[in-house]
């Protein structure tokens, strides 16, 4: 089972990334842009999804576009939740207890890439354009 510490270990390797505590829990930013966060059962979330978020650890990440989010949800519906809210799109939320650690690292790193400026992406990968 993946944990928030697995996210923290991944974020520690990402240039310019930092963790902050928010009203909803832990959140990770790069250059003040949110790229991953601990989900909270806000009233704006549909009731069925809110029940899952209230009962287990769920994390959200930014994705490149809505098609990426849709593909993840369709490929692994037991891991990825239906759309939570319209704000902050494109994004996807997933159950930490059901995600493989390698996939978690990939998702967090890609979310960071979505939000990071080019100069920081190049620090991680000099071939990044």
PyMOL commands that set and color helices and strands:
alter all, ss='L'
color gray80, all
select helices_A, chain A and resi 4-11+47-55+66-75+96-98+101-115+118-124
alter helices_A, ss='H'
color red, helices_A
select strands_A, chain A and resi 17-22+25-30+33-38+58-62+91-95
alter strands_A, ss='S'
color yellow, strands_A
deselect
rebuild
show_as cartoon
